[in-house]
Amino acid sequence: MSPLPSHKRALRALLLALAVFLLRNPLPTLAASPPWIEPRALNIVDIAGQVPDEVLRDNIIAYSGSGGIAQFVSSQSSGNLLRLTVRLYPRRWGSSGNWTTTFVLLGHIPAFDQMGSAAPESWVRLYNGNVELTSQIVNGLIISPALALPLAGAAQPWRYPTVTLSSLPQEADGRRIPANYSGHLNLLGDYRELTAVFTVRPERRPQVTYLGTQEATFQSYIGPGGVGAFQPLMEQLLRRYPWRHPRIRLNIPAGANYVLFTYPPMPFDVYDGTRNNLDRPIAGSVRLAPDEGMLSQDLTHGGAFPLRVAWQDADQVMPGPYLSILPPIDRITPPEFVVPAGITYDPCFLAGNCNQGVLESIYNATMTLRIIYLKVEPRMGGLQTIPLKVADDTWQPPALSVGGRPFLNLSLRLFLPLGLSGPRATERPAGLFDPISGRMVGYLP
């Protein structure tokens, strides 16, 4: 046998020495990724340009209580750039004459047991009609998209690390925003509606095929659960009408593995305790379901969501520490709106003393839900395959320690020329993740 070249002998000696060191000094975690990840919805940057704009139009691509909603308007591809035009309904904070306007980004927050969505690095230009406001953006906040365990269970709204953006570089395509798992930007003044153009250079995009749309009508929700400022109205509806939380049967085409929902927003922000945004629209909560009883975790924006695997609502499951996986899905619940789109505001919504005519207008109003089916086929190069789980209310992050000091979610990356960082065999269900942006671009059910 010929002797190994000197550089290979040196590499083998280095690996041997490293192996001995690790045996004598075990590390808390030695992996390219955590043991599991919470599932993430397919982000709009992986859909737009592959699905016709008219199919995606008005889809609520992001929503947060602090930043309002963003609805899809159009997309344009140019070389390796994708430009997304979105309509923003921001939130205002402060007081008259001293307002700050806050608007959402392309990611969606994974609050409580809700499924979030990670977005890649982007550049944004902001407009009020024809007037550009990009230079007036002052700061912001994002949630880290890192592939890591949550910092808390599903009982907490903020479950992942946040990063303050004290400055946002101004570049050719606008203000640069890091990859994020949701976030918002701030500007001075009071703006009810804005337009944003986000430019992205998405990499490792899956192939997305549009398979068809199913339309269904739905009505407002009447049932238990908090509905914020309109709780008096809900109690009045419950005294007059029976519970109403119907199921809509899905007509799933062959090959569909993701589903996206488009519906008109509810016209009132009932969850803002300041009442400064009561007349601003919000998204609803759609649930996947296998029967008339079990419900999935809250899906509080338009999607697109895994269709062949779903996790049960945190309020329904026994202490975990993980949410249960539901049986196969064949129906959904429509958005849980206490007041339908198209209904004019009435002060009786806050007082719970609405007359019969107002109650009947709420009870009888109908809205249209579009259920959009997609076939998503990831391109495997450069992706990481990680098991999927969802923390329930009781889950706690591991409390490990190094040198006697506690730490959370430590994940050490060991880079060796052995091809260890690519997709690997793993337990199911598993997600396929872009390690750079944190986007989940497919899954193995």
Beta strands, then each sheet from edge to edge (+ up, - down):
strand 1: 60-64
strand 2: 68-78
strand 3: 81-89
strand 4: 91-93
strand 5: 100-104
strand 6: 122-128
strand 7: 131-132
strand 8: 137-143
strand 9: 162-165
strand 10: 170-171
strand 11: 174-177
strand 12: 183-188
strand 13: 194-200
strand 14: 207-218
strand 15: 248-249
strand 16: 258-262
strand 17: 287-289
strand 18: 303-306
strand 19: 331-333
strand 20: 367-377
strand 21: 384-387
strand 22: 399-402
strand 23: 405-408
strand 24: 430-433
strand 25: 440-444
sheet 1: 1+ 2- 3+ 13- 6+ 7-
sheet 2: 1+ 2- 3+ 13- 6+ 11- 10+
sheet 3: 4+ 5- 12+ 8- 9+
sheet 4: 14+ 20- 16+ 18-
sheet 5: 15+ 19- 17+
sheet 6: 21+ 24- 25+
sheet 7: 22+ 23-
end
